[in-house]
Amino acid sequence: MKSAFKQATLLAWLLLVALVAVNAKFFVGTNPPDLFQKINFGKDIRHRKETVFNVLSFGAKPDGKKDNTQSFMKTWVAACHSKGAARVVIPGGTFLISQIVFAGPCASTSPIVVQIDATLKGDIDLSNYVSNEWILFEKINGLIITGRGTLDGQGDAVWKYNDCGMNPTCQKLPVNLKFNGITNVFMKGISSINSKGFHMFITNSENVRLKKLHITAPDDSPNTDGIHLSRSNKVKISRSVISTGDDCISLGRGSMNVTINKITCGPGHGISVGSLGKYENEEDVLGVVIKNCTLIKTDNGLRIKTWPDSPPSAASGILFQDINMIDVKNPILIDQEYSCSKTNCQRPPSRVKISDVHFINVKGSTISSVAVHLKCSKRFPCQNIELFNINLKYSGPPKKSLPFVSTCTNAKVGYRGVQFPPPCK
């Protein structure tokens, strides 16, 4: 009896260790100091002693006509130089602003708050943009962006100038909001509509939290990715609704320790890791968890995409879990011939190594007869790809002869639980 009890106890401990290991393996490296760990956003920020800097006090006018760029800049400079806690307030109304940079470092050790309750409209004269972003925050440690405001890029006036689909050296249109070199940023409640290019671009940043965002552009708007990451560590995106003409969320080179939770995506191109392998010396993508998301009528579902003939890099430790799909095209896709011919790619294979990718509890409906498509590199086949409880139903037009299938090329795949469509042969 005692022997059986010891065996049961040992088994329980082994199971616990295994569970801890499974959850830990998706996160890598050391975590940077988190300025927000001890902050109660509901209490500490609302009731702290702070100096308020209102853009109206610096000459801004919410008439939707006057260019308020200089007034906003003066407000930011005064707030950033403040020794104590500071809050920039952009009250209700409509403010027109052109390209603007909110740069640090700031004087206070307390996070600077930017409260946006207005609609900000972006200048539609592209000659006024010297780089490809509209609103830029950079080199700041401690930033909170909150409010009920909207960033309106007015992209519908300039999308006709986007020729990136035909011109690989095209000039990208301005991003609505860019974070560059930001540590400890929290953003909640803001809407972004009709961006000229990407809605949000986060790069070279650490400890980023995005919550309850609403990101919208028409499904035919070009390159209007919702949120794009690169070279950033410890990013959390949650409880947001994203409807765009491109990827809802895309994770580029150097994305590490990223958690995406409770996102509603669609229309758009789904949630993507990549594209990877386009540039020399790309940093690896490591430690990504995407869970509890719903994808609605997107052109792709859960996708990893790499360029053929790429320089070497890697993407590993990626988990897609508890995903619901409604009439999604290409629900599970690894494409290592991105941008190449759909039937016969003549370019050398990708050198991006993909490994330890897990699709768990993916259910719903798809309009594609090939619901699981793993098209991996001939030179570096995908390693340790797991499909566990995949339950997809065909909802497209009636099929006369095409079966509902999975296809796998150059991939080592393991299966557990329900598999529909059936596993690759």
SULDASUL-V707734 format. One record per backbone hydrogen bond with DSSP energy under -1.0 kcal/mol. CO is the residue of the C=O (numbers start at 0). NH is the residue of the N-H. E is the energy in kcal/mol with one decimal. If there is no record, write none. Layout:
((CO;NH;E) (CO;NH;E))
This chain:
((0;4;-2.1) (1;5;-2.6) (2;6;-2.3) (3;7;-2.4) (4;8;-2.6) (5;9;-2.8) (6;10;-2.4) (7;11;-2.3) (8;12;-2.2) (9;13;-2.4) (10;14;-2.3) (11;15;-2.3) (12;16;-2.6) (13;17;-2.3) (14;18;-2.5) (15;19;-2.4) (16;20;-2.4) (17;21;-2.5) (18;22;-2.0) (19;23;-2.3) (20;24;-2.0) (23;26;-2.1) (33;36;-1.3) (35;38;-1.5) (39;43;-1.9) (39;44;-1.0) (42;46;-2.3) (50;86;-2.3) (52;88;-2.5) (53;56;-1.4) (54;57;-1.1) (54;59;-2.1) (55;58;-1.4) (60;62;-1.5) (67;71;-2.4) (68;72;-2.2) (69;73;-2.5) (70;74;-2.0) (71;75;-2.4) (72;76;-2.6) (73;77;-2.0) (74;78;-2.2) (75;79;-3.2) (76;80;-1.8) (79;106;-3.1) (84;50;-2.6) (85;112;-2.2) (86;52;-3.4) (87;114;-3.4) (88;54;-2.2) (89;116;-2.7) (92;118;-2.8) (93;63;-1.9) (94;120;-2.9) (95;67;-3.2) (96;122;-1.4) (99;135;-2.1) (101;137;-1.9) (111;143;-2.5) (112;87;-3.3) (113;145;-2.2) (114;89;-2.8) (115;148;-2.2) (117;149;-2.2) (118;94;-2.5) (119;151;-3.2) (120;96;-2.5) (123;125;-1.0) (124;127;-2.1) (125;128;-1.6) (130;132;-1.1) (131;174;-1.6) (133;99;-2.7) (134;177;-2.6) (135;101;-3.6) (136;179;-2.5) (137;103;-2.2) (139;182;-2.5) (141;111;-2.1) (142;185;-2.5) (143;113;-3.4) (144;187;-2.3) (145;115;-3.0) (148;190;-2.4) (149;119;-3.0) (150;192;-2.8) (151;121;-2.6) (153;156;-1.6) (154;157;-2.1) (154;158;-1.9) (157;160;-2.4) (158;161;-1.9) (162;165;-1.7) (162;166;-2.2) (166;169;-1.7) (173;196;-2.0) (174;133;-3.3) (175;134;-1.4) (176;200;-2.0) (177;136;-2.6) (178;202;-2.7) (179;138;-1.6) (181;205;-2.1) (182;141;-2.4) (183;142;-2.3) (184;208;-2.6) (185;144;-2.7) (186;210;-2.5) (189;213;-1.6) (190;150;-2.7) (191;215;-2.8) (192;152;-2.2) (193;154;-3.2) (197;175;-2.3) (198;176;-1.9) (199;227;-2.3) (200;178;-2.4) (201;229;-2.0) (202;180;-1.7) (204;232;-2.1) (205;183;-2.4) (206;184;-2.3) (207;235;-3.0) (208;186;-2.6) (209;237;-2.4) (210;188;-1.5) (212;240;-2.3) (213;191;-2.8) (214;242;-3.0) (215;193;-2.1) (217;220;-1.8) (224;198;-3.2) (225;199;-1.3) (226;249;-2.6) (227;201;-2.9) (228;251;-2.9) (229;203;-1.0) (231;255;-2.6) (232;206;-1.6) (233;207;-1.9) (234;258;-2.9) (235;209;-3.0) (236;260;-2.7) (237;211;-1.5) (239;263;-2.4) (240;214;-2.7) (241;265;-2.3) (242;216;-2.1) (245;268;-2.2) (246;225;-2.7) (247;226;-1.5) (248;271;-2.7) (249;228;-2.3) (250;273;-2.2) (251;254;-1.2) (252;230;-3.3) (254;285;-1.6) (255;233;-1.8) (256;234;-1.3) (257;288;-2.8) (258;236;-2.6) (259;290;-2.7) (260;238;-1.5) (262;293;-2.5) (263;241;-3.0) (264;295;-3.0) (266;243;-2.2) (267;298;-3.0) (269;247;-2.5) (270;302;-2.3) (271;250;-2.1) (272;304;-2.5) (275;306;-2.8) (282;253;-1.3) (284;315;-2.2) (285;256;-2.0) (286;257;-2.2) (287;318;-2.8) (288;259;-3.0) (289;320;-2.8) (290;261;-1.5) (292;323;-2.6) (293;264;-2.9) (294;325;-2.5) (297;328;-2.6) (300;270;-2.3) (301;332;-2.6) (302;272;-2.8) (303;334;-3.1) (304;275;-1.8) (305;337;-2.1) (312;352;-2.7) (313;284;-2.4) (314;354;-2.1) (315;286;-1.5) (316;287;-2.6) (317;357;-2.7) (318;289;-3.1) (319;359;-3.1) (320;291;-1.5) (322;362;-2.5) (323;294;-2.6) (324;364;-2.0) (325;296;-3.1) (327;366;-1.3) (329;300;-2.3) (330;301;-3.1) (331;372;-2.7) (332;303;-2.0) (333;374;-3.3) (334;305;-2.4) (336;339;-2.2) (347;308;-1.8) (350;312;-1.2) (352;314;-2.8) (353;382;-2.3) (355;317;-2.3) (356;385;-2.8) (357;319;-3.3) (358;387;-2.9) (359;321;-2.0) (360;322;-1.8) (361;390;-3.0) (362;324;-2.3) (363;392;-2.3) (364;327;-2.0) (365;394;-3.4) (368;404;-2.5) (370;331;-1.8) (371;406;-2.9) (372;333;-2.3) (373;408;-3.0) (374;335;-2.7) (381;411;-2.3) (382;355;-1.5) (383;356;-1.3) (384;413;-3.0) (385;358;-3.0) (386;415;-2.1) (387;360;-2.7) (388;361;-1.5) (389;419;-2.7) (390;363;-1.6) (392;365;-2.4) (404;370;-1.7) (406;373;-2.8) (408;375;-2.4) (409;381;-2.0) (411;384;-2.3) (413;386;-2.6) (415;388;-2.2) (417;389;-2.6) (419;391;-3.2))
